Amino acid sequence: MSESSPLLDVRGLRCVIPTPRGEVQVLSGVDVSLEKGQTLGLVGESGSGKSMFARSIMGISPPHARLEGEINFAGQDLLTLPKKAARRVWGKRIGMVFQDPMTSLNPVVRIGRQVGEAAEKHLGLSRQQARKRAIDLLELVGIPEPAKRHRSYPHEFSGGMRQRVTIAMALACEPDLLIADEATTALDVTVQRQILDLVKSIQTDRQMAMILVSHDLGVVSDRCDDVAVMYAGRIVEKSPTDRLFSDHRHRYTEALLQAIPRFDTPKHSHLAAIEGKPPNLAALSTGCPFAPRCAHEIDACTEAMPPMRSAEDELHWFACANPSRSKELLS
Amino acid sequence: MTMTKAENRVPLRVVNLECTFPTRGGTVQAVSGISFEVRPGEVLALVGESGCGKSTTGKAIMQLPPPTSGSVEFEGTDLTSVTGSSLRDIRRRLQIIFQDPISALNPRRKIKDIIAEGLVIAGVPKEERQKRVEVAMRQVGLDPANGERRPREFSGGQCQRIAIARAIVVNPTMLICDEPVASLDVSIQAQILNLLEETRRTYDLSMLFISHDLAVVNSISDRVAVMYLGRIVEIGDADSVYRHAAHPYTNILLDSAPTVGDVVRPPSGLELKGEVPSPLNPPSGCRFRTRCPRATAICAEQEPVLQEVRTEHQVACHHPVVDPDLPNNERPHV
């Protein structure tokens, strides 16, 4: 990293949420670094911490959550920055799109106003200028007749169109980083593809960095430079996208890929399901959290948490004591 | 697995099924005259996007509520013409599993009572009930010792197992699965799909599998029916439909499905136009024509009917996509 520091550099991020039954560590030391214009896919099952990670960056983790570590964005640590200064980053330089467009839109405010609001606040535009910008943005995200439709209310739009509106909102201040948290999960596949293609083309045009959070490996597979797999609050494997699918090392990644029904799966065949269920974060034992469900568990797995180590090069990292396709073992 | 096909009777035959719902804005045409059959021991999948009528079809078959018109013939009896106790008797052989397993189970009841309910209605004596509940619980991978617990103590995947146990305990011959894995995590999804497959074999069930997920459907079904806006646009042998999709909509649907490097067909290059039209006022002729890249004048005038494009594969389209270099009815090895 001699040339310049990355746009986003998260180091050792921990998030602890106190509950009546004790503290739950939902993020246990997450490291992520993202360059300008790069796309990172973040995949994991429910409870893996992927959404909590996205929310931590955006400063919207639950009120009692305790965050530790560093979230360096463009050289500033958002966790130590005064709230007022941090607010100039959230919503302006980092935009976020959520899963359910209906709950992220105000049902009684016209959509043009909602899209222009951030630009009015952050960029100091007048009402008029903000409206004009909102119309431009609605056009950019493919809303037909934006000059007319900006006066509509959210209920007048379909789910896909609403999600386009929330994308326009997130883009209002030309952010450097866009976080899409399961942004297309609630949508039909044909709409999903349209939305993902739209986001991708805007991202490429504007050299915007993006974090695509999804439970669906298929969604991240052809739209991300890198993919990180999360399990029980940790990143367990991270690599360039094509390598993750062809040469994954972590046993969880392997099991996840084998469990998905594919188009080339023979009919009525037995799927390689992962037995058991995701771990209870309040009662994690020492060692790898996937060990109790892993078919390749060895003694080392339960003794201590396997450290992150690199595969062939610095681009591919994984934390598994008994990795798959282990070339060292074969030779 | 040898299947005893004692009679060659079709377990389920749906003819001209129509479901409409009056609303203040007009009449919603959820399902508009669809016909299909499920053959013995077969899994037929209904696929399509939200609002296409696939779930309404599943519920109409169960008479929940009965369809507006058309007939649902189950093992030789038209369900739309029977009521009361005879419908109750038939429902024992025709069971349904829903998408959200947690809301499908009464939170106040013990799971052994939830599973036993169908048997109570059937008048099965208590000792036998207990035995059959235990067998069903073991079959779906639940410990019968947990029978005293209530649904909230179980995860989503476990609740779906309970729902499956409740369905199979009455010895059905056919199972309707309405998006049974849509709300589950990937790792749990595979467990439930395996369980459904196992159950199907053990009980020799026919199945109607309703889903929006084409990859899931591919792993479990023998035949596929693709629905769009209340109509079946393409139906046939699953491999044939997936590899040689003839309807432009099926092609676009398959192109859009996220894959993890498991592509079995080249993308069609067709693109969808506009938005789904309102079911209050569906387009004339072909319902897909307003969004179809291949639509011409005839599509607005004449409604296409299902026609054979290959063996065991029909499509309702005036301009179907056909592989030009393949002689009809000849399937290549992929």
Interface residues (C-beta under 8 A of the other chain):
Chain A: E45 S46 S158 G160 M161 D188 V189 T190 V191 Q192 R193 Q194 H215 D216 L217 G218 V219 S221 F245 S246 A255 L256 L257 A259 I260 P261 R262 F263 D264 T265 K267 H268 S269 H270 L271 A272 A273 I274 E275 K277 P278 R293
Chain B: V43 E49 S50 S155 G157 D185 V186 S187 I188 Q189 A190 Q191 L193 N194 E197 H212 D213 L214 A215 V216 N218 S219 I220 S221 D222 A238 D239 Y242 I252 L253 D255 S256 A257 P258 T259 V260 G261 D262 V263 V264 L272 E275 V276
